[in-house]
Amino acid sequence: MSLPILLTVLVAATLAFHFWSPWWQTPLASNWRQMDDTLTITLVITGVAFVAVNLFVAWAIYRYRHRDGHRAAYEPHNRRLEAWLIGITTIGIAAMLAPGLFVYAKLINPPANAHVVEVVGQQWQWRFRLPGPDGRLGSSDPSYVTADNPLGLNPKDPANQDNRIVDAPELHLLVGQPVKLLLRAKDVLHDFYVPPFRTRMNMVPGMVTQMWLTPTRIGRFDILCAQLCGVGHANMRGVVVVDGKPAYDAWVATLPTFAALQAQHAGAATSDPLAAKGKLLAQAKGCAACHTVDGSPGVGPTWKGLYGTTQTFQDGSSAHVDDAYLATFIRNPTARVPKGFAPIMPKLDLTDDELKALIAYIRTLGAAHPPEAAPSPPAKPAPAAAMHALLQPVALGLTTQSARAQPAVQLAQNSLLTPRPPAQYAPLTPSGPSSSSSQPPSQPARRSWQAPGLPLQNDPNTTLPPLAIPPAQPVNPPSGPAQPRVPMIRPAP
């Protein structure tokens, strides 16, 4: 009896989780409500089948359970039952697949007034290209891919000269305007997916795929890669920003053209050719997807200020970042993994000249600790100020018994460390003729000390604050004039 009850509870819990689940679809931000409809149809059909099959199994276990004096009837074939099962299964599968076919046929046929945007995927970053005023995208080919032409645009094609290049993982779209996305990959299989748009399409190396959509809601939406494209797949992120007309036009006006970028690269190569080549290599090889150049955190260590630092590795060792360190690390990045980062950097196929250029670019991003002028020696403090500075740590260290009950200290590594009990400080009288004989053997010899020209803490002519624990009177005060008392430190018992 326990198995039928368990199956019934499983069905009830599944239905309850479905209707009261905190996880559901993101708000729709495009015209593709049909995607939600097809998903709903699939959930309904598979849900009905799940409930019916499990309840039938629970009923059959209970109805045909073993009982003394009863035997099961052997019936190897039942044509009527098989016909019902085949018919119901066929109708259910057709009902799930047919709506998707109609939606897909519409997805790959964009309207005539759709704007054109090219999306280029590469491990692990996104780039985009928009047509110029003529509305045309120029030709491209993998043979044209270089460090200063990562999209592989044909430099001899006149239609390419006014194309707008988006060398960043952020694409802006105009709300209410249909857009046709031309998708291509430079290395492996990728998939352009924006969950609120409900549309996605594979990006296959060597071919151009396409889809279209109409953004219906202004906002920022994440771009994901929906194909496992390598160790950095989860970090292949981007943003689609849906703007109104003024904001969209202002963004387009800031985009450089292909011709302007080519001229800019030529000028940079003239001033510092090695570093300029390294910068372009960092973009073309996908280094910029994991290593930032502005100091912000990323998947890998930021390159800003990296040169000249001392890096600590997961095995506890450390090394100084110089040309030799960078060359060794780039050649074999998983041999020693920096602390706090995952070993996901792939080996790059770089020539010796390309490696030197990349290191030269990292070097131009600045050293972590530039040389500074030597600080001037501090001025000699006045006698009262010197004594105050001498006694201030003692006064700050004096604590009461309740201070021991303070909570543990929280470290940056999220580990707890209980602080050591504070040292106890007691006022000790300076040694006199009879003080050494009355002192316990476990205590160090008491000595009187006074810095030349410095007032004591209990001097009535000084303005220093009193001690946290006032000096106590000795049990056997020495004869003669009263001696001044100075604080000394002894460890707590």
Secondary structure, 3 states (H helix, E strand, C coil): CHHHHHHHHHHHHHHHHHHCCCCCCCCCCECCHHHHHHHHHHHHHHHHHHHHHHHHHHHHHHHCCCCCCCCCCCCCCCHHHHHHHHHHHHHHHHHHHHHHHHHHHHHCCCCCCCEEEEEEEECCEEEEEECCCCCCCCCECHHHCECCECCCECCCCHHHCCCEEECCCEEEEECCCCEEEEEEECCCCEEEECHHHCCEEEECCCCCEEEEECECCCEEEEEEECCCCCCCHHHCCEEEEEECHHHHHHHHHHCCEHHHHHHHHHHHHHHCHHHHHHHHHHHHCCHHHCCCCCCCCCCCCCCCCCECCEEEECCCCEEECCHHHHHHHHHCCCCCCECCCCCCCCCCCCCHHHHHHHHHHHHHCCECCCCCCCCCCCCCCCHHHHHHHHHHHHHHHCCCHHHHHCCCEECCCCCEECCCCCCCEEEECCCCCCHHHHCCCCCCCCCCCCCCCCCCCCCCCCCCCCCCCCCCCCCCCCCCCCCCCEEEECCCC
